[in-house]
Amino acid sequence: MNKKSAHTMIPQANHDELARQNFVKSFRNYLFGKMRNDLKLVYQETVKPQFEKENQRPPKDRYEIRREMQQQPSYKWYSSCKRITQEMMWESVITTVERQLPKLVECAKDREKPLGTLTLNPN
């Protein structure tokens, strides 16, 4: 979100927008680094042993694992946080886009010559 680019169609964040975007990115990275490790422990120490005890076998695929993990409060919390931080990320960049939208629209229209063509093989 804070990578500099000279391309005219990439909105440039001001100081406050960039600070918000960096916060969301850092928060997300911290949260999910820690939470993923915790979920791995929940699976290894609780979910997998319980599944094996009840079914006399290990989970056969990720679908069985997910079904069991979805019952865990920590997995529900993780899923909620993942959704919320995704929304925070998009909210943090939309301000930058909306502020520069008229300029971006004009830049998109400002084409002196075509960019090229694309011909697809119908087969």
C-alpha positions in Angstrom: 0.0 0.0 0.0 2.9 2.4 0.5 5.0 1.5 -2.6 5.8 4.5 -4.7 5.0 4.3 -8.3 5.2 6.8 -11.2 2.2 5.4 -13.0 -0.6 8.0 -13.4 -3.4 5.5 -12.7 -2.2 4.6 -9.2 -3.7 6.8 -6.6 -1.1 8.4 -4.3 -1.9 8.4 -0.6 -1.3 11.5 1.4 0.4 11.4 4.8 -2.7 10.5 6.9 -4.0 8.0 4.3 -0.7 6.3 4.1 -0.4 6.1 7.9 -3.8 4.5 8.1 -3.0 2.0 5.4 0.3 1.1 7.1 -1.4 0.6 10.4 -4.0 -1.8 8.9 -1.3 -3.7 7.1 0.9 -4.0 10.2 -2.1 -4.9 12.4 -3.2 -7.6 9.9 0.3 -9.1 9.7 0.7 -9.1 13.5 -2.7 -10.5 14.1 -2.5 -13.3 11.6 1.0 -14.3 12.3 0.2 -14.9 16.0 -3.3 -16.3 15.4 -2.3 -18.8 12.7 0.4 -20.2 15.1 -2.2 -20.5 17.8 -4.7 -22.2 15.5 -2.0 -24.7 14.5 -1.6 -25.6 18.2 -5.4 -25.9 18.6 -5.5 -28.3 15.7 -2.6 -30.4 16.9 -3.4 -30.5 20.6 -7.2 -30.6 20.5 -9.0 -31.0 17.2 -6.9 -33.8 15.6 -6.7 -36.0 18.8 -10.4 -35.6 19.4 -11.2 -36.5 15.7 -8.9 -39.5 15.8 -10.5 -40.7 19.1 -14.0 -40.4 17.7 -13.3 -41.7 14.2 -10.4 -44.2 14.8 -8.4 -42.5 12.0 -6.8 -39.1 11.2 -8.8 -36.6 9.1 -8.6 -37.6 5.4 -8.6 -34.1 3.9 -8.8 -30.4 4.5 -12.6 -30.5 4.3 -12.8 -32.7 7.4 -10.2 -30.6 9.2 -12.1 -27.4 8.4 -15.4 -28.8 9.5 -13.9 -29.7 12.9 -12.0 -26.4 13.2 -15.2 -24.4 12.5 -16.5 -25.6 15.9 -13.5 -24.1 17.7 -14.1 -20.6 19.3 -10.5 -19.6 18.3 -11.2 -20.4 14.7 -14.4 -18.4 14.8 -12.5 -15.5 16.3 -9.8 -15.8 13.6 -12.4 -15.8 10.9 -14.1 -12.7 12.3 -10.8 -10.9 12.6 -9.8 -11.8 9.1 -13.1 -10.4 7.7 -12.9 -7.2 9.7 -9.3 -6.5 8.8 -10.1 -7.1 5.1 -12.8 -4.5 5.4 -10.5 -2.1 7.2 -7.9 -2.5 4.4 -10.4 -1.6 1.7 -11.8 1.3 3.7 -8.3 2.6 4.1 -7.6 2.7 0.4 -11.0 3.9 -0.8 -10.5 7.3 0.7 -7.4 7.8 -1.5 -9.2 6.6 -4.6 -12.3 8.7 -4.0 -10.2 11.9 -3.3 -8.4 11.5 -6.7 -11.3 9.9 -8.7 -11.9 12.9 -11.0 -8.2 13.0 -11.9 -8.1 9.3 -12.4 -11.1 9.4 -14.7 -9.4 12.1 -16.8 -6.2 10.2 -17.0 -8.1 7.1 -18.2 -9.7 9.2 -21.0 -6.4 10.9 -22.0 -5.2 8.5 -24.6 -3.7 10.1 -27.8 -3.2 6.7 -29.5 -4.6 3.3 -28.9 -2.7 1.0 -26.6 -2.7 -1.9 -28.9 -4.9 -4.8 -30.0 -5.5 -8.4 -28.9 -6.4 -11.1 -31.3 -7.5 -14.5 -29.8 -7.2 -17.8 -31.5 -10.8 -19.1 -31.6 -9.6 -22.6 -31.2 
